[in-house]
């Protein structure tokens, strides 16, 4: 849905007050109706929403930047439920060009009541070659508990023989009801001719010994030439898997180097707006450099695109 005020002279206001004139707040109210007498777990996506209330219960944070990775999971009894939305138009988040509209998407679906894989959350390194090899050995997948009980993530299994996968934790990973969080794992290559990763995550409902499995997760590795920008993964101090893009030097740049020579390394800051591994950022420079992307789901929310590395002199 689009919230706009076509009768306001935004251009005139901006000439007087600057970009601050393009920022505004408003309120919307609607309802969610749960059919039947029984209550249900409901998953709410609130893209471009900063704050909202369901039956008077406040949820601050929403999905203001529209990442669609950490929705809110709520229990709703049968019948009508009031939803109040605080609409915020922010220049830094939404831009300062044109009419200052707010384009939101509010979506509700009945929960499957199990551990779900967060769509688009798989983080793995690239494959370089030939011959092919993994640029690094760490991977990550986002999980969301859509049930009413705590879940213990106990393992991860590959469904083909090309890769061996192992969780990086000595004890089960606990996921609270409604929580979304990333889980890190190690990747070992058994057959480098395959570039398709397929796996399931193993988990137990709290106080149960039965092992359940998530739906099948399939994700392809990106094959790269040795001189192309390559995605590497590494363990963040917070325990999550982050990634960076390593752009190797051209053959011309190292033609006169010998083994043991020192080669400068440029660390590039990455600003918000596009993923670090997109073609726009990975290949937009002829220098060789390392730039980084933080990927973090936290207790419920993707924290955004953060700068991990400081620009320094090469060693």
ZAMARGU-4260 file (C-alpha; in steps of 0.2 Angstrom, whole numbers, plus 5000, padded with zeros to 4 digits):
<rodrens>
0) 5000/5000/5000 | 5005/5018/4997 | 5003/5032/5009 | 5004/5049/5000 | 4998/5067/5002
5) 4995/5074/4984 | 4988/5091/4990 | 5004/5096/5000 | 5016/5108/4991 | 5031/5097/4995
10) 5043/5107/4983 | 5038/5123/4991 | 5041/5117/5009 | 5058/5109/5004 | 5064/5126/4997
15) 5060/5134/5014 | 5065/5120/5026 | 5076/5109/5016 | 5076/5090/5016 | 5068/5090/5034
20) 5052/5095/5026 | 5050/5078/5017 | 5049/5069/5034 | 5032/5066/5042 | 5023/5054/5053
25) 5005/5047/5053 | 4994/5034/5059 | 4984/5019/5051 | 4972/5007/5059 | 4965/4991/5052
30) 4960/4973/5058 | 4965/4955/5056 | 4951/4943/5057 | 4955/4925/5062 | 4941/4913/5056
35) 4935/4900/5068 | 4935/4898/5087 | 4952/4891/5089 | 4968/4902/5091 | 4982/4902/5079
40) 5000/4907/5078 | 5001/4921/5064 | 5017/4927/5056 | 5016/4946/5052 | 5027/4954/5039
45) 5028/4973/5041 | 5039/4980/5028 | 5044/4999/5029 | 5035/5000/5046 | 5045/5006/5061
50) 5032/5003/5075 | 5015/4995/5077 | 5002/4988/5089 | 4992/4972/5089 | 4977/4973/5101
55) 4987/4986/5111 | 5003/4976/5112 | 5018/4987/5105 | 5030/4980/5093 | 5045/4992/5090
60) 5057/4990/5076 | 5046/4981/5063 | 5055/4979/5046 | 5059/4997/5043 | 5071/4994/5029
65) 5061/4980/5021 | 5074/4966/5023 | 5059/4953/5025 | 5070/4942/5036 | 5063/4943/5054
70) 5044/4944/5054 | 5034/4945/5071 | 5026/4929/5076 | 5010/4931/5087 | 4996/4921/5095
75) 4979/4927/5090 | 4963/4920/5096 | 4948/4917/5084 | 4939/4934/5079 | 4944/4952/5076
80) 4961/4960/5081 | 4965/4978/5079 | 4981/4983/5071 | 4988/5001/5073 | 5003/5006/5063
85) 5014/5021/5065 | 5019/5027/5048 | 5036/5036/5047 | 5043/5044/5032 | 5062/5046/5034
90) 5074/5054/5021 | 5089/5044/5026 | 5080/5027/5024 | 5069/5031/5009 | 5077/5045/4999
95) 5075/5064/4997 | 5070/5064/4978 | 5052/5066/4972 | 5036/5066/4982 | 5039/5059/5000
100) 5027/5044/4999 | 5028/5028/5010 | 5026/5012/5002 | 5023/4998/5014 | 5018/4980/5014
105) 5008/4972/5028 | 5006/4953/5026 | 4999/4940/5038 | 4999/4921/5036 | 4995/4907/5047
110) 5011/4899/5055 | 5016/4881/5050 | 5020/4879/5069 | 5038/4873/5066 | 5056/4878/5063
115) 5057/4887/5046 | 5071/4892/5036 | 5072/4911/5033 | 5070/4914/5014 | 5086/4921/5006
120) 5096/4919/5022 | 5110/4906/5017 | 5127/4913/5017 | 5141/4903/5009 | 5158/4907/5001
125) 5162/4907/4982 | 5170/4893/4973 | 5186/4898/4964 | 5196/4888/4951 | 5199/4878/4940
130) 5202/4867/4949 | 5188/4871/4960 | 5190/4875/4979 | 5180/4884/4992 | 5187/4901/4995
135) 5183/4898/5014 | 5174/4885/5024 | 5161/4893/5034 | 5142/4894/5030 | 5126/4901/5039
140) 5108/4899/5038 | 5094/4909/5046 | 5080/4899/5056 | 5064/4905/5063 | 5054/4897/5076
145) 5035/4898/5071 | 5029/4887/5085 | 5024/4890/5103 | 5038/4880/5111 | 5057/4882/5112
150) 5067/4873/5099 | 5084/4865/5100 | 5094/4865/5084 | 5105/4849/5085 | 5113/4847/5068
155) 5113/4849/5050 | 5114/4836/5036 | 5119/4836/5018 | 5108/4826/5006 | 5121/4823/4994
160) 5139/4816/4995 | 5148/4831/4988 | 5148/4841/5004 | 5150/4837/5023 | 5142/4849/5034
165) 5144/4851/5053 | 5137/4864/5065 | 5150/4874/5074 | 5142/4872/5092 | 5146/4859/5105
170) 5128/4861/5112 | 5111/4863/5104 | 5106/4880/5098 | 5091/4886/5107 | 5078/4896/5097
175) 5064/4905/5107 | 5046/4905/5100 | 5045/4919/5087 | 5064/4921/5086 | 5074/4922/5071
180) 5093/4918/5072 | 5107/4913/5061 | 5116/4896/5063 | 5134/4894/5058 | 5141/4878/5050
185) 5157/4871/5043 | 5158/4865/5025 | 5170/4852/5018 | 5171/4847/5000 | 5171/4829/4995
190) 5167/4832/4976 | 5173/4848/4969 | 5163/4845/4953 | 5147/4849/4961 | 5141/4867/4965
195) 5124/4864/4972 | 5122/4863/4991 | 5107/4854/4998 | 5104/4851/5016 | 5091/4850/5030
200) 5093/4857/5048 | 5089/4844/5062 | 5080/4850/5078 | 5070/4845/5093 | 5055/4853/5101
205) 5059/4857/5119 | 5056/4842/5131 | 5055/4830/5117 | 5068/4817/5110 | 5060/4816/5093
210) 5071/4823/5079 | 5062/4833/5066 | 5069/4841/5050 | 5066/4857/5041 | 5061/4858/5023
215) 5075/4855/5010 | 5087/4870/5008 | 5095/4871/4991 | 5108/4885/4987 | 5121/4886/4973
220) 5139/4891/4975 | 5145/4904/4963 | 5160/4898/4953 | 5173/4912/4951 | 5189/4913/4941
225) 5205/4915/4951 | 5206/4934/4946 | 5188/4938/4949 | 5181/4945/4965 | 5178/4931/4977
230) 5166/4930/4992 | 5174/4924/5008 | 5166/4920/5024 | 5173/4922/5042 | 5167/4921/5060
235) 5162/4938/5067 | 5167/4941/5086 | 5149/4940/5090 | 5148/4922/5084 | 5139/4925/5068
240) 5146/4921/5050 | 5150/4937/5041 | 5157/4939/5023 | 5168/4950/5013 | 5173/4952/4995
245) 5191/4949/4990 | 5196/4956/4974 | 5213/4949/4969 | 5226/4959/4959 | 5227/4958/4940
250) 5240/4947/4932 | 5248/4963/4926 | 5250/4970/4943 | 5260/4955/4950 | 5270/4950/4935
255) 5286/4956/4942 | 5283/4950/4960 | 5291/4934/4967 | 5287/4922/4981 | 5289/4931/4998
260) 5286/4949/4991 | 5274/4960/5001 | 5259/4966/4991 | 5248/4980/4997 | 5230/4976/5004
265) 5216/4989/5002 | 5202/4988/5014 | 5186/4996/5007 | 5172/5003/5017 | 5155/4997/5011
270) 5140/5009/5013 | 5122/5004/5015 | 5110/5002/5000 | 5117/4987/4991 | 5124/4970/4996
275) 5143/4969/4996 | 5142/4953/4984 | 5132/4962/4971 | 5140/4965/4954 | 5138/4984/4957
280) 5150/4984/4972 | 5161/4968/4969 | 5168/4974/4953 | 5167/4993/4953 | 5186/4996/4956
285) 5202/4992/4947 | 5211/4992/4964 | 5213/4976/4974 | 5204/4976/4990 | 5194/4968/5004
290) 5177/4974/5008 | 5165/4967/5021 | 5147/4964/5025 | 5139/4960/5042 | 5125/4948/5041
295) 5115/4947/5058 | 5098/4941/5062 | 5099/4944/5081 | 5085/4939/5092 | 5072/4944/5079
300) 5078/4957/5066 | 5091/4959/5053 | 5102/4973/5059 | 5106/4980/5042 | 5122/4982/5031
305) 5136/4987/5043 | 5154/4993/5040 | 5166/4980/5047 | 5183/4986/5041 | 5192/5002/5043
310) 5201/5009/5028 | 5220/5007/5032 | 5237/5008/5024 | 5241/4992/5016 | 5255/4981/5024
</rodrens>
